[in-house]
Amino acid sequence: MSRILRPRGGLAVSRRGLLRGGAVAVGGFALSGCDDLWRADAAKGVLTRAEGLHRWSQRALGGEALAREYTRADLSPRFRANGSRGVADAAYRRQLGEGFAGWTLRVEGLVARPLDLSLAALKDLPQRSQITRHDCVEGWSAIGQWRGPQLRGVLRLAGLSEQARYIVFHCADLYHGRPYYESIDLADAFHPQTILAWQMNGAPLEEAHGAPLRLRVERQLGYKHAKFVTRIVAVDSLQDVYGGKGGYWEDVGDYAWYAGI
């Protein structure tokens, strides 16, 4: 297993605070969606400038500090769906109609034992349930309850190589005609609140929220929480992953790769 630096101490700088400050700099820009934000150079600049500072503060000072967890009484009455709300792919539509009975998650790349895990197999793994706040770069937040296996358990099951540095998530949906994908490093992959969620608010994920499986990486902004996850690949570099910046919005919109909050 790769050796992971786990700094100690408390989280010092809030990315949420940095973004609020950036909203003033944007000067009245209406955060009506990721597409609009993508077109706003000032807003993109805020994310990019905050990335290095906040990544350092979380890793050097925060270590494995947990994102705040809430109670069921705090659940939002409405939880908006971010990104794609559905998948047009014929194979996905068939799997959805069959309740994902024949669906599998592929885990491959720099692992000793590539896996094809059914939804039932994922449910049989040790589960973590957490009630957390989703903070979207669009400017809204919502509190939801998520349940699923910890990503670190799946990676250990696959036998993650010492050469692996990043975990890439490939998704079933197309966004503006392009495949959606995201990535995180091992510090976030092995964080206890990083899970592969198949359940939301006590029920299986709905299509709009990424059925049958989505990533929850609770210390990062919403665009990092890949939905419709079908394949997980361990890599030593992001250079050959599409545009080389590690994610859909990072490649097409120049978003920050590290979106910690």
HELIX and SHEET records of a PDB file:
HELIX    1   1 ARG A   15  VAL A   26  1                                  12    
HELIX    2   2 CYS A   34  ARG A   39  1                                   6    
HELIX    3   3 ASP A   41  SER A   57  1                                  17    
HELIX    4   4 GLN A   58  GLY A   62  3                                   5    
HELIX    5   5 ARG A   72  ASP A   74  5                                   3    
HELIX    6   6 ALA A   90  GLY A   97  1                                   8    
HELIX    7   7 LEU A  119  ASP A  124  1                                   6    
HELIX    8   8 LEU A  151  ALA A  158  1                                   8    
HELIX    9   9 LEU A  186  ALA A  189  1                                   4    
HELIX   10  10 GLU A  207  HIS A  209  5                                   3    
HELIX   11  11 GLY A  222  LYS A  224  5                                   3    
HELIX   12  12 TYR A  248  GLY A  253  1                                   6    
SHEET    1   A 5 LEU A 115  SER A 118  0                                        
SHEET    2   A 5 THR A 104  GLY A 109 -1                                        
SHEET    3   A 5 VAL A 229  VAL A 235  1                                        
SHEET    4   A 5 TYR A 166  TYR A 175 -1                                        
SHEET    5   A 5 ARG A 178  ASP A 185 -1                                        
SHEET    1   B 4 GLN A 127  ASP A 135  0                                        
SHEET    2   B 4 SER A 141  PRO A 149 -1                                        
SHEET    3   B 4 GLN A 199  MET A 200 -1                                        
SHEET    4   B 4 ALA A 203  PRO A 204 -1                                        
SHEET    1   C 2 THR A 194  ALA A 197  0                                        
SHEET    2   C 2 ARG A 214  VAL A 217 -1                                        
END                                                                             
